[in-house]
Amino acid sequence: MNLYRYRLNLSYHGALFSGSQKQLSAVTVFGTLETIVAQLLTCDVLLVPVGRTDAGVHAEMSICHFDIPFQIDVDRVCLSIRRKSIEFGIDIHSLLLVDSTFHALSSADTRQYDYFFAFERLPNYLLHSVACLHWQPQFFPTESELSQLLIGSRNFFSLCNSSASTKSYIRHIESIQFNERKYDTLFDQSVSIYRFSIVSHGFLYKMVRHIIGITLHSMRNFTNMSRLFDYFMVNRPLKYDLAPVQGLHLSRVDYNN
């Protein structure tokens, strides 16, 4: 039997779901989307996602693929899926017929996560997508300092939630960006929103929230980067909280084919 592989490009609002990975007893992104696609195509469908995100994590760009034994009109079906999924907080960007060698998970090369946070009052429509921090920083790290600290291959065992199934805690970070953006709200208010961006070939469980969490802890409690450098270079321990989940977005996925 010939199978045709289709790729879905999508985004979603993570606050509405108990994570992205399909679960039997919870409302999830790909569980919801799989049901919609199967109903529209009137056949069994198994969505293979690019990976998983936790409850509350958003995606500006996510991907999945599925195989079916017949061809479809991608424009018409894409519109039909979007009409159904948008009410659940899932937006379909495109539906493409792809080669059978494409795999949403294993073909992915790098992923980019963006974390957005602010130190001032935000409009209510941003409260689920930007972390609102109720304290003022003592300093702001530079992008150069963060890059020096994080870029390259490092052991992130202490900056993740460890798991017995994890074979290696070495991960390679490709790039770091840290900047301030002025945002004009719908109610004519201008607020400063900070963006911390990390690009890597792979992430450990909750690794990004650990990295952001320890950075925010340093910004709140210290006056420079020295304690953060001590933590990484001489393993001087720090107690910190995970960064709030609201500000975390999967923003880009690049493929090697």
C-alpha positions in Angstrom: 0.0 0.0 0.0 1.3 3.4 -1.0 1.4 5.9 1.9 1.5 9.7 1.4 3.3 11.8 4.1 1.9 15.2 5.0 3.5 17.9 7.1 1.5 20.3 9.3 3.1 23.6 10.4 1.2 25.1 13.4 1.3 27.3 16.4 -0.6 27.1 19.7 -1.5 28.8 23.0 -0.1 26.4 25.6 -2.2 27.8 28.5 -5.2 25.9 27.2 -3.5 22.4 27.2 -1.9 19.9 29.6 1.1 19.9 27.4 1.5 19.0 23.7 2.1 15.2 23.8 -1.0 13.0 23.5 -2.3 11.7 26.8 -5.3 9.4 27.4 -6.8 11.4 30.2 -5.8 15.0 29.4 -6.5 17.7 26.8 -3.3 18.1 24.8 -2.2 19.9 21.6 -1.5 16.9 19.4 -4.3 14.8 21.0 -6.8 17.4 20.1 -5.3 18.0 16.6 -5.2 14.3 15.8 -8.9 13.9 16.6 -9.7 16.8 14.3 -7.6 15.5 11.4 -9.0 12.0 11.7 -12.6 13.2 11.7 -12.0 15.4 8.7 -10.3 12.7 6.7 -12.6 9.9 8.0 -9.6 7.6 8.7 -7.2 6.7 11.4 -4.4 9.2 11.7 -1.3 9.1 13.9 0.4 12.5 14.3 4.2 12.4 14.8 5.2 15.8 16.5 8.6 17.6 16.5 8.8 17.0 20.2 6.8 17.8 23.3 6.2 20.9 25.4 4.9 21.1 28.9 1.6 22.5 30.1 1.6 26.2 29.6 4.4 26.4 27.1 3.4 28.0 23.8 4.6 27.4 20.3 5.0 30.1 17.6 6.2 27.3 15.3 5.6 23.6 15.7 5.5 20.7 13.2 4.0 17.3 12.9 3.6 14.7 10.2 1.2 11.9 9.4 0.8 9.2 6.8 -2.4 8.3 4.9 -3.1 5.9 2.0 -4.5 8.6 -0.3 -3.8 12.1 -1.6 -5.7 15.1 -0.5 -6.2 18.7 -1.7 -3.8 20.4 0.8 -5.2 23.9 0.5 -8.8 22.7 1.1 -7.9 20.3 3.9 -5.6 22.9 5.6 -8.4 25.4 5.7 -10.9 22.8 7.1 -8.4 21.8 9.8 -7.8 25.4 10.7 -11.5 26.2 11.0 -11.8 23.4 13.6 -8.6 23.8 15.5 -8.5 27.6 15.9 -11.3 27.5 18.5 -9.1 25.2 20.6 -6.1 27.6 20.5 -4.3 25.8 17.6 -3.5 27.7 14.4 -2.6 25.8 11.3 -0.1 27.7 9.1 0.3 25.2 6.2 -0.2 21.6 5.1 2.4 20.1 2.7 2.9 16.9 0.9 6.5 15.8 1.7 9.0 13.1 0.9 8.7 9.9 3.0 12.2 10.5 4.3 11.0 13.6 6.2 10.4 13.0 9.9 9.0 15.7 12.1 11.1 14.6 15.1 14.3 12.9 13.9 14.8 15.2 10.9 14.9 18.3 13.1 18.3 19.9 13.4 18.0 22.9 15.8 15.2 24.3 17.9 14.8 27.8 19.2 13.1 28.8 22.4 12.2 32.3 23.3 11.4 33.4 26.9 9.6 36.7 27.4 9.4 38.6 30.7 8.6 42.0 32.1 9.1 43.9 35.3 6.0 46.2 35.0 2.2 45.8 34.8 1.1 44.0 31.6 -2.3 44.1 29.8 -4.4 41.1 30.8 -4.2 39.6 27.3 -0.4 39.1 27.8 -0.5 37.5 31.2 -0.5 34.0 29.8 2.3 34.6 27.3 4.8 36.9 29.1 6.1 36.3 32.6 5.3 39.2 34.8 7.9 39.5 37.5 7.1 41.5 40.6 10.6 42.7 41.5 13.2 44.9 40.0 16.6 43.6 38.8 19.9 44.8 40.3 21.6 44.5 36.9 21.1 43.2 33.3 23.5 40.7 31.8 24.8 41.5 28.4 24.3 39.2 25.4 28.0 38.9 25.2 28.3 37.7 28.8 25.5 35.2 28.4 27.0 33.9 25.2 30.4 33.4 26.8 28.8 31.5 29.6 26.4 29.2 27.6 27.5 28.8 24.0 29.2 25.5 23.1 29.0 21.9 24.4 28.4 21.7 28.1 27.1 19.3 30.8 23.7 20.6 31.8 23.0 17.9 34.5 22.5 20.5 37.1 20.3 22.7 34.8 17.5 20.2 34.0 15.1 17.8 35.6 17.1 14.6 35.5 15.7 11.3 34.2 16.9 7.7 34.4 16.2 7.5 30.6 18.6 10.3 29.7 21.8 8.8 28.3 23.9 12.1 28.2 23.5 15.5 29.7 25.9 17.1 27.2 24.1 19.6 25.0 25.4 22.1 22.4 24.0 25.6 22.5 24.4 27.3 19.1 23.4 30.9 20.0 22.1 33.2 22.7 20.2 36.5 22.3 19.1 38.8 25.0 17.4 42.1 24.3 14.7 44.6 25.3 11.7 45.4 23.2 9.2 48.2 23.5 5.7 46.9 23.1 2.7 49.2 22.5 -0.4 47.6 23.9 -4.0 47.7 22.5 -4.7 50.3 25.2 -2.0 52.8 24.2 0.4 51.6 27.0 4.1 51.2 26.2 5.9 48.4 28.2 9.4 47.0 28.1 9.4 43.2 27.4 12.7 41.3 27.6 13.5 38.4 25.3 16.0 35.6 26.1 16.5 33.4 23.1 18.4 30.0 23.0 19.1 27.9 19.9 20.4 24.3 20.4 20.4 20.9 18.7 18.6 19.4 21.6 17.2 20.3 25.0 17.0 18.4 28.3 13.7 18.3 30.3 13.0 21.8 31.6 16.5 22.9 30.6 15.4 26.3 29.3 13.4 27.1 32.4 16.4 26.2 34.5 18.8 28.4 32.5 16.3 31.4 32.6 15.5 30.7 36.3 19.1 30.9 37.5 19.7 34.0 35.3 16.7 35.7 36.8 17.8 34.7 40.3 21.2 36.4 39.6 19.6 39.5 38.2 17.4 39.8 41.4 20.0 39.0 44.1 23.4 40.1 42.7 24.9 43.1 41.1 26.9 41.4 38.3 27.5 38.1 36.6 30.3 36.8 38.9 28.1 34.4 40.9 26.6 33.0 37.7 30.1 32.4 36.3 31.1 30.7 39.6 28.1 28.4 39.3 29.2 27.3 35.8 33.0 27.3 36.2 33.6 26.1 39.7 30.3 24.4 40.5 29.4 26.8 43.3 25.8 26.0 44.1 22.9 28.4 43.9 19.3 27.9 45.0 16.9 29.2 42.5 13.3 28.7 41.2 12.4 27.6 37.7 11.4 30.5 35.5 7.6 30.8 35.3 6.2 28.7 32.5 4.1 31.6 31.0 6.9 33.2 29.1 8.2 30.2 27.3 7.7 29.8 23.5 9.0 27.3 21.0 9.6 29.8 18.3 11.6 28.0 15.5 12.5 24.6 14.2 15.1 24.0 11.5 15.4 20.8 9.5 18.3 19.2 7.8 16.3 18.0 4.8 
